[in-house]
Amino acid sequence: MKKCFRLSLYLVLCSLCFVLSVSCDDSTDMLGVDLMPTSDFVTKDFKTYGVTTESYAVGDHVLARTTNSYFGRYTDPETETVVESDFLAQFHCPENFAFPDKVVDNKITSASLRLFINGYVGDSLALFKMSVYPLDKIMNADDDFYTDINPADYYDESLEPIAVKWFSISDRTISDADRAKVSRNITIQLPVEIGQAIYDDYVVNKDHFANTQAWMNSGLPCSKGFYFKLESGDGAMAYIGVAQFNLGYRYYDDELAKDTLGVCQFASTSEVVQATRFDNSRLDKLMANTTVTYLKSPAGIFTQATLPIDAISNNDTINSAQLTFRRYNDLVSSSFKLSIPQRILLVRLDDYLNGFFENYRVADGITSYLTSFNSARNTYEFSNIARLITTIKHEKKMGTATANADKVLLIPVATTYDKSGNLVRLAHDFSLSSAKLVGGTANPVELNVIYSRYNK
């Protein structure tokens, strides 16, 4: 009996040593697969869904956060839509501002406004008429201003303008060579009495010039700013980078030991408000076209897309979801046609309506995405919005989804990055631009989804 037991134990130990030696010698690359039933392998699936789109009219109610101002009237040769704009501007008073001690005869010799143009769209020879009014109400820098601002809330319409200016963007009174040496600007002469009243007050009330707030509250002529009103003209839009309110005088220069010319400047800077009013017209025809959609800035039209959330599988993991919007080529060969929006934000409709821009939000790659125009493919491509789709599906599952949960907007935007390349600011694009996109209710855009799943 003992011999049989010892023999059996010996055979078991031999078998075990054999198994261990084989395991140590063989490759372990497929160890996990050997242990997993073949029916549990991960497989991938590719599906395409239709996304319906439509043009979304924002009218002219768009948050206006920009250091540029805009002036002019322009008719788009492609769509025949019209956009016009004029603007209100405040002027910054440097802290402890001071005139020279020796202003000759205590006299101001000139008062003027200069509007420096850093870009334009359209015909630089188009003729415009501008009227200038002083503001009688302060625009609070802590308030949000929109492109449908009513200038009449800030100036007295019953008064005559303090200046009227006819101009074109290109000054044809000087030679081409001289024009190339100077920056484009519009100079508007003001009554010298305005400047004299400001200087006379400075002599006795220097506290009025301690800072911008003191200056705007002083009650002095034009201290609250100006409204630059468009009266007539068509064919161009000027981008005003800086506006200056200048007071000229003569003063005694001790170093030169003679009288010389001097000027003090109040400028429209980032510390004060510049508010542009935009008015878009003839948009009805574009909005009625359900076979395409549009992007038009400034303000104007966005594109709205409805994502097919309910059609997308709940049982599989979404690896990627690519959404591409293709642009139609322009049909008009005008030298004055609008540019193409270069940066597009995809954002949920609810987020936009609930203050996305007002709250200084930026694209997070979860519920909002940023892309650039791909000129080689003539497209705007969002390579992977899977996290957005997953977020919406989770809201629907939890019963927290709104009626607009599956709707997103495409919005032309301007971007600001820090020195490290991080996106720090998003704002509406106020350059004149336009794009017609493939889409509409009759021609859905394709959403390409790649799933992964474990086979059951």
C-alpha positions as CSV (number, residue, x, y, z in Angstrom):
1,M,0.0,0.0,0.0
2,K,2.8,2.4,0.9
3,K,4.7,1.6,-2.3
4,C,1.6,2.4,-4.4
5,F,1.2,5.7,-2.6
6,R,4.8,6.7,-3.1
7,L,4.6,5.7,-6.8
8,S,1.5,7.9,-7.3
9,L,3.1,10.9,-5.6
10,Y,6.3,10.5,-7.7
11,L,4.2,10.5,-10.9
12,V,2.3,13.6,-9.9
13,L,5.5,15.5,-9.0
14,C,7.0,14.6,-12.3
15,S,4.0,15.8,-14.2
16,L,4.0,19.1,-12.3
17,C,7.7,19.6,-13.1
18,F,7.0,19.0,-16.8
19,V,4.2,21.5,-16.9
20,L,6.3,24.1,-15.2
21,S,9.3,23.6,-17.5
22,V,7.1,23.9,-20.5
23,S,5.5,27.1,-19.2
24,C,8.9,28.6,-18.5
25,D,10.2,27.8,-22.0
26,D,7.2,28.8,-24.0
27,S,6.3,32.4,-25.0
28,T,3.8,34.2,-22.7
29,D,2.6,36.7,-25.4
30,M,-0.8,34.9,-25.8
31,L,-1.3,34.0,-22.2
32,G,-4.2,36.4,-21.7
33,V,-5.8,35.4,-25.0
34,D,-5.4,31.7,-24.2
35,L,-7.4,32.3,-21.0
36,M,-10.0,34.5,-22.7
37,P,-12.9,32.9,-24.7
38,T,-12.6,33.8,-28.4
39,S,-16.1,35.3,-28.2
40,D,-14.8,38.1,-26.0
41,F,-12.5,39.7,-28.5
42,V,-12.9,43.6,-29.0
43,T,-14.3,44.4,-32.4
44,K,-15.0,47.8,-34.0
45,D,-17.9,49.1,-35.9
46,F,-18.2,52.1,-38.2
47,K,-21.5,53.9,-38.8
48,T,-22.5,57.1,-40.6
49,Y,-25.4,59.2,-39.4
50,G,-27.2,62.2,-41.0
51,V,-27.0,65.6,-39.2
52,T,-29.6,68.1,-40.1
53,T,-28.5,71.7,-40.2
54,E,-30.2,75.1,-40.6
55,S,-29.2,78.8,-40.6
56,Y,-29.6,80.4,-37.3
57,A,-30.3,84.1,-37.3
58,V,-28.8,86.1,-34.5
59,G,-29.9,89.4,-35.9
60,D,-27.6,92.0,-34.5
61,H,-27.6,91.0,-30.8
62,V,-24.1,89.7,-30.4
63,L,-21.8,90.5,-27.5
64,A,-19.3,93.1,-28.7
65,R,-16.0,92.6,-26.9
66,T,-13.3,94.1,-29.2
67,T,-10.8,96.8,-29.2
68,N,-11.6,97.6,-32.8
69,S,-14.4,99.9,-33.9
70,Y,-16.1,99.6,-37.3
71,F,-17.5,102.2,-39.6
72,G,-19.1,102.0,-43.0
73,R,-21.7,100.3,-45.2
74,Y,-21.0,97.3,-47.4
75,T,-23.1,95.2,-49.8
76,D,-21.9,91.6,-50.2
77,P,-21.6,90.9,-53.9
78,E,-22.2,87.2,-53.3
79,T,-25.4,87.3,-51.3
80,E,-26.5,90.9,-51.8
81,T,-26.9,91.2,-48.0
82,V,-26.0,94.6,-46.5
83,V,-24.2,95.4,-43.2
84,E,-23.7,98.9,-41.9
85,S,-22.0,100.1,-38.7
86,D,-21.0,103.1,-36.7
87,F,-19.7,103.4,-33.2
88,L,-19.4,105.1,-29.8
89,A,-16.1,105.6,-28.1
90,Q,-14.8,106.8,-24.8
91,F,-11.4,108.3,-24.3
92,H,-8.8,107.4,-21.6
93,C,-7.3,110.1,-19.4
94,P,-3.8,109.1,-18.2
95,E,-3.4,109.4,-14.4
96,N,-2.3,112.8,-13.3
97,F,-2.6,114.2,-16.8
98,A,-1.0,117.6,-17.2
99,F,-0.7,120.4,-19.7
100,P,2.7,122.1,-20.0
101,D,3.2,125.0,-17.5
102,K,3.9,127.5,-20.2
103,V,1.0,127.3,-22.7
104,V,1.4,130.5,-24.8
105,D,-1.4,133.0,-23.9
106,N,-3.2,130.1,-22.3
107,K,-4.8,129.4,-25.6
108,I,-5.7,126.1,-27.3
109,T,-5.0,126.4,-31.0
110,S,-6.9,123.3,-32.3
111,A,-9.2,120.4,-31.4
112,S,-9.5,117.3,-33.5
113,L,-10.3,113.6,-33.7
114,R,-8.2,111.1,-35.6
115,L,-9.4,107.6,-36.4
116,F,-6.6,105.3,-37.4
117,I,-7.6,102.5,-39.8
118,N,-5.9,99.2,-39.5
119,G,-7.8,97.4,-42.2
120,Y,-10.9,97.6,-44.4
121,V,-13.1,95.7,-46.7
122,G,-14.4,97.0,-50.0
123,D,-13.6,99.9,-52.2
124,S,-11.2,102.4,-50.5
125,L,-12.5,105.2,-52.8
126,A,-16.1,104.8,-51.7
127,L,-17.3,108.2,-50.2
128,F,-18.9,108.4,-46.8
129,K,-20.5,111.1,-44.7
130,M,-19.9,111.0,-40.9
131,S,-21.5,113.1,-38.2
132,V,-19.9,113.4,-34.7
133,Y,-21.9,114.0,-31.5
134,P,-20.7,114.3,-27.9
135,L,-22.0,111.6,-25.5
136,D,-24.1,112.8,-22.5
137,K,-24.1,109.5,-20.7
138,I,-21.2,107.3,-19.5
139,M,-21.0,103.8,-20.8
140,N,-20.2,101.7,-17.8
141,A,-17.1,99.6,-18.5
142,D,-18.5,96.8,-16.2
143,D,-21.5,96.4,-18.5
144,D,-21.9,94.1,-21.5
145,F,-22.5,95.9,-24.8
146,Y,-24.1,94.3,-27.8
147,T,-24.1,95.0,-31.5
148,D,-27.7,96.2,-31.4
149,I,-26.8,99.1,-29.0
150,N,-29.0,102.1,-29.4
151,P,-26.8,105.2,-29.7
152,A,-29.7,107.4,-28.8
153,D,-29.5,106.2,-25.3
154,Y,-26.1,108.0,-25.0
155,Y,-26.5,111.2,-26.9
156,D,-29.0,113.9,-27.6
157,E,-30.6,113.4,-31.0
158,S,-32.2,116.8,-31.0
159,L,-28.8,118.6,-31.1
160,E,-26.8,119.4,-34.2
161,P,-23.5,117.5,-34.6
162,I,-20.4,119.2,-33.5
163,A,-18.6,118.1,-36.7
164,V,-19.4,116.6,-40.1
165,K,-16.8,114.8,-42.2
166,W,-16.9,113.6,-45.8
167,F,-14.1,111.0,-46.4
168,S,-12.9,107.9,-48.3
169,I,-10.6,105.3,-46.7
170,S,-7.8,106.2,-49.2
171,D,-6.9,109.9,-49.1
172,R,-6.6,110.9,-52.8
173,T,-5.4,114.4,-51.9
174,I,-1.9,113.0,-51.5
175,S,0.4,111.1,-53.8
176,D,0.8,107.3,-53.8
177,A,4.3,107.6,-52.5
178,D,3.3,109.9,-49.6
179,R,0.3,107.7,-48.8
180,A,2.6,104.7,-48.4
181,K,4.6,106.5,-45.7
182,V,1.7,107.3,-43.4
183,S,-1.0,105.2,-41.7
184,R,-4.5,105.5,-43.0
185,N,-6.5,107.8,-40.8
186,I,-9.6,110.0,-40.8
187,T,-9.0,113.5,-39.3
188,I,-12.0,115.4,-38.1
189,Q,-11.7,119.1,-37.0
190,L,-13.7,120.1,-33.9
191,P,-14.6,123.6,-32.8
192,V,-11.5,125.0,-31.0
193,E,-13.9,126.3,-28.2
194,I,-14.3,122.7,-27.0
195,G,-10.5,122.4,-26.4
196,Q,-10.4,125.9,-24.8
197,A,-13.2,125.0,-22.3
198,I,-11.2,121.9,-21.3
199,Y,-8.0,123.8,-20.8
200,D,-9.6,126.6,-18.8
201,D,-11.1,124.0,-16.5
202,Y,-7.8,122.3,-16.1
203,V,-6.2,125.5,-14.9
204,V,-8.6,125.6,-11.9
205,N,-9.8,122.0,-11.5
206,K,-6.8,119.6,-12.0
207,D,-8.7,117.0,-10.0
208,H,-10.9,116.6,-13.1
209,F,-7.9,115.1,-14.8
210,A,-6.6,112.7,-12.1
211,N,-7.8,109.6,-14.0
212,T,-10.3,108.4,-16.5
213,Q,-13.2,108.2,-14.1
214,A,-12.7,111.8,-12.9
215,W,-12.4,113.0,-16.4
216,M,-15.7,111.3,-17.6
217,N,-17.5,112.6,-14.5
218,S,-16.2,116.2,-14.8
219,G,-19.0,117.4,-17.0
220,L,-16.5,118.9,-19.5
221,P,-17.4,119.0,-23.2
222,C,-16.9,115.6,-24.8
223,S,-15.4,114.0,-21.7
224,K,-17.8,111.2,-21.9
225,G,-16.8,110.3,-25.5
226,F,-18.3,110.6,-29.0
227,Y,-20.8,109.0,-31.3
228,F,-19.4,108.6,-34.8
229,K,-22.7,108.3,-36.8
230,L,-22.9,107.0,-40.4
231,E,-25.0,109.4,-42.5
232,S,-24.5,108.1,-46.0
233,G,-22.2,106.0,-48.2
234,D,-21.8,102.4,-49.4
235,G,-19.0,100.2,-50.6
236,A,-16.6,99.8,-47.8
237,M,-16.1,99.0,-44.1
238,A,-13.2,100.5,-42.1
239,Y,-11.7,98.8,-39.1
240,I,-10.7,101.5,-36.6
241,G,-7.8,100.4,-34.4
242,V,-7.4,103.5,-32.3
243,A,-9.3,106.8,-32.0
244,Q,-7.6,109.9,-30.6
245,F,-9.1,113.2,-29.2
246,N,-6.3,115.7,-29.7
247,L,-5.9,119.3,-28.3
248,G,-3.2,121.4,-29.9
249,Y,-1.4,124.4,-28.4
250,R,1.9,126.4,-28.4
251,Y,4.1,126.4,-25.4
252,Y,7.5,127.8,-24.4
253,D,10.2,125.1,-24.6
254,D,13.0,125.9,-22.1
255,E,15.5,123.6,-23.9
256,L,14.9,125.2,-27.2
257,A,14.3,128.6,-25.7
258,K,11.4,129.3,-28.0
259,D,7.7,128.7,-28.6
260,T,6.9,125.3,-30.1
261,L,3.9,123.2,-31.0
262,G,2.4,120.7,-28.6
263,V,-0.5,118.4,-28.5
264,C,-2.2,116.4,-25.7
265,Q,-4.0,113.2,-26.6
266,F,-6.9,111.2,-25.1
267,A,-7.1,107.8,-26.7
268,S,-9.7,105.0,-27.0
269,T,-7.8,102.3,-25.2
270,S,-8.8,98.9,-23.6
271,E,-9.5,100.7,-20.3
272,V,-12.6,102.4,-21.8
273,V,-15.5,101.3,-23.9
274,Q,-15.7,101.2,-27.7
275,A,-19.2,100.0,-28.7
276,T,-20.0,99.3,-32.4
277,R,-23.5,99.2,-33.7
278,F,-24.1,96.8,-36.5
279,D,-27.2,96.5,-38.7
280,N,-27.6,93.6,-41.1
281,S,-30.3,93.6,-43.7
282,R,-31.6,91.4,-46.6
283,L,-30.9,88.2,-44.6
284,D,-34.5,86.8,-45.2
285,K,-33.6,85.2,-48.5
286,L,-30.6,83.4,-47.0
287,M,-32.7,82.2,-44.0
288,A,-35.4,80.9,-46.3
289,N,-32.9,78.6,-48.2
290,T,-33.2,75.2,-46.6
291,T,-30.8,73.5,-49.0
292,V,-27.7,75.2,-47.6
293,T,-26.7,77.0,-44.4
294,Y,-24.6,80.2,-43.9
295,L,-22.0,81.7,-41.6
296,K,-22.0,85.5,-41.7
297,S,-20.1,87.8,-39.5
298,P,-20.2,90.3,-37.8
299,A,-23.4,89.1,-36.1
300,G,-25.7,88.0,-38.9
301,I,-26.0,84.2,-39.2
302,F,-24.7,81.1,-37.5
303,T,-25.3,77.5,-38.5
304,Q,-27.3,75.2,-36.1
305,A,-26.8,71.4,-36.3
306,T,-29.0,68.8,-34.6
307,L,-27.0,65.8,-33.5
308,P,-28.7,62.3,-34.0
309,I,-28.2,61.4,-30.3
310,D,-31.1,58.9,-30.0
311,A,-29.9,57.0,-33.1
312,I,-26.4,56.4,-31.7
313,S,-26.0,53.1,-29.9
314,N,-26.2,53.1,-26.1
315,N,-24.5,49.7,-25.7
316,D,-21.2,50.4,-27.4
317,T,-18.2,52.6,-26.5
318,I,-17.8,55.6,-28.9
319,N,-14.1,55.7,-29.9
320,S,-14.5,58.7,-32.2
321,A,-17.1,60.9,-33.9
322,Q,-16.0,63.0,-36.8
323,L,-18.2,65.9,-38.1
324,T,-17.2,67.7,-41.2
325,F,-18.9,70.8,-42.8
326,R,-18.0,71.5,-46.4
327,R,-18.0,75.0,-47.9
328,Y,-19.4,75.9,-51.3
329,N,-17.0,77.9,-53.6
330,D,-17.9,81.5,-54.3
331,L,-19.8,82.0,-57.6
332,V,-19.0,85.8,-57.8
333,S,-15.6,86.9,-59.0
334,S,-15.6,90.3,-57.3
335,S,-12.3,91.9,-56.1
336,F,-14.4,93.1,-53.1
337,K,-15.9,89.8,-52.0
338,L,-15.9,88.9,-48.3
339,S,-13.3,86.7,-46.7
340,I,-13.9,83.2,-45.4
341,P,-14.4,82.8,-41.6
342,Q,-11.1,81.2,-40.4
343,R,-11.9,80.0,-36.9
344,I,-15.1,78.3,-36.0
345,L,-16.5,77.4,-32.5
346,L,-18.8,74.4,-32.1
347,V,-20.8,75.0,-28.9
348,R,-24.1,73.8,-27.5
349,L,-27.0,76.0,-28.1
350,D,-27.9,76.1,-24.4
351,D,-24.4,77.1,-23.5
352,Y,-24.4,79.9,-26.0
353,L,-27.8,81.2,-24.8
354,N,-26.7,80.9,-21.1
355,G,-23.7,83.2,-21.4
356,F,-20.8,81.3,-23.0
357,F,-19.1,84.5,-24.2
358,E,-20.4,86.7,-21.4
359,N,-18.7,84.3,-18.9
360,Y,-15.4,84.3,-20.7
361,R,-15.6,80.6,-21.4
362,V,-13.2,79.0,-24.0
363,A,-13.4,75.7,-25.9
364,D,-12.8,72.8,-23.5
365,G,-12.8,69.8,-25.9
366,I,-15.8,68.3,-24.0
367,T,-18.9,70.3,-24.9
368,S,-17.3,72.9,-27.1
369,Y,-14.7,72.6,-29.8
370,L,-12.5,74.9,-32.0
371,T,-11.4,74.3,-35.5
372,S,-9.8,76.2,-38.4
373,F,-10.8,76.5,-42.0
374,N,-9.1,73.8,-44.1
375,S,-8.4,75.6,-47.4
376,A,-7.0,72.4,-49.0
377,R,-10.2,70.5,-48.5
378,N,-12.6,73.6,-48.3
379,T,-14.0,72.3,-45.0
380,Y,-14.4,72.8,-41.3
381,E,-13.5,69.6,-39.6
382,F,-14.2,68.5,-36.0
383,S,-12.2,65.4,-35.7
384,N,-13.7,63.9,-32.5
385,I,-16.8,65.2,-30.7
386,A,-17.3,61.8,-28.9
387,R,-17.2,63.4,-25.4
388,L,-20.0,65.8,-26.4
389,I,-22.2,62.9,-27.6
390,T,-21.4,60.9,-24.5
391,T,-22.3,63.9,-22.3
392,I,-25.6,64.4,-24.0
393,K,-26.5,60.7,-23.8
394,H,-25.7,60.7,-20.1
395,E,-28.0,63.7,-19.6
396,K,-30.8,62.0,-21.4
397,K,-30.3,58.8,-19.3
398,M,-30.4,60.8,-16.1
399,G,-33.5,62.9,-17.2
400,T,-31.6,66.2,-17.0
401,A,-31.5,66.9,-20.8
402,T,-33.2,70.1,-22.0
403,A,-35.2,70.5,-25.2
404,N,-32.1,71.9,-26.9
405,A,-29.8,69.2,-25.6
406,D,-28.9,67.8,-29.1
407,K,-28.5,71.2,-30.8
408,V,-25.1,72.9,-31.4
409,L,-24.1,76.1,-33.1
410,L,-21.2,76.9,-35.4
411,I,-20.0,80.5,-34.7
412,P,-17.1,82.5,-36.3
413,V,-14.7,83.5,-33.6
414,A,-11.5,85.4,-32.9
415,T,-9.0,83.7,-30.6
416,T,-6.3,84.9,-28.2
417,Y,-3.4,82.7,-27.0
418,D,-0.8,83.3,-24.3
419,K,2.9,82.9,-24.8
420,S,2.7,79.2,-24.1
421,G,0.2,78.7,-26.8
422,N,-2.8,78.2,-24.5
423,L,-6.2,79.5,-25.6
424,V,-7.1,82.3,-23.1
425,R,-9.9,84.2,-24.9
426,L,-12.7,83.7,-27.4
427,A,-14.7,86.5,-28.8
428,H,-17.1,86.9,-31.8
429,D,-15.4,87.5,-35.1
430,F,-16.2,91.0,-36.2
431,S,-14.3,91.0,-39.5
432,L,-16.6,90.9,-42.5
433,S,-16.7,87.2,-43.6
434,S,-19.1,84.8,-45.2
435,A,-19.4,81.1,-46.0
436,K,-22.1,79.0,-47.6
437,L,-22.1,75.4,-46.2
438,V,-23.4,72.1,-47.6
439,G,-26.3,71.0,-45.5
440,G,-29.8,72.0,-44.7
441,T,-32.8,69.7,-44.0
442,A,-32.7,68.1,-47.5
443,N,-28.9,67.4,-47.5
444,P,-27.8,66.2,-44.1
445,V,-24.2,66.5,-43.0
446,E,-22.4,63.2,-42.2
447,L,-21.4,62.2,-38.7
448,N,-18.9,59.3,-38.8
449,V,-18.8,57.3,-35.6
450,I,-16.4,54.5,-34.7
451,Y,-17.6,52.1,-31.9
452,S,-15.8,49.5,-30.0
453,R,-17.4,46.6,-28.1
454,Y,-16.6,43.3,-26.4
455,N,-18.2,40.4,-28.2
456,K,-20.7,38.6,-26.0
